[in-house]
Amino acid sequence: MEDYRKAIVTIIEEYFSTGDVELAASELRNFESEKHHHYFVKKLISTAMDRHDKEKEMASVLLSALYVDALSSSKIKRGFVMLLESADDLSVDIPDAVEVLALFIARAVVNEILLRFFFLKQKRDFLRPPRDLKLYKLLKRNIYRLLTMLN
């Protein structure tokens, strides 16, 4: 797992530097197993959350590009669940982590890489007041905004 983590960090940093979606996808597909790909999702988003808007957008673009071809929906979902579970830790280094995570989840729902019921299920299974209620409200509002913009 440690070798995988190191390789993933390299792929993500290289992607943020070059913007080469195909290269990132190719490197991710080169792994023998998809067993840890949920960690890639978590690491990509958590890294982007601490960067500028450009990298946040790049992360969303890469996730959409990798969906199905290199990342299964179950790995994407598990990566987002891991992010939700670590939201408190992320907030220590990233003060607006809850807001940024809500935007990433909303974008993933609108891009159809996360099913709409994801955030409803997470409310029931994972979210704890008061911070998580804020996250849930942000998710609903951001999904509505993104859907409105697309129509």
Secondary structure, 3 states (H helix, E strand, C coil): CHHHHHHHHHHHHHHHHHCCHHHHHHHHHCCCCCCCHHHHHHHHHHHHHCCCHHHHHHHHHHHHHHECCCECHHHHHHHHHHHHHCHHHHHHHCCCHHHHHHHHHHHHHHCCCCCCHHHHHHHHHCCCCCHHHHHHHHHHHHHHHHHHHHC
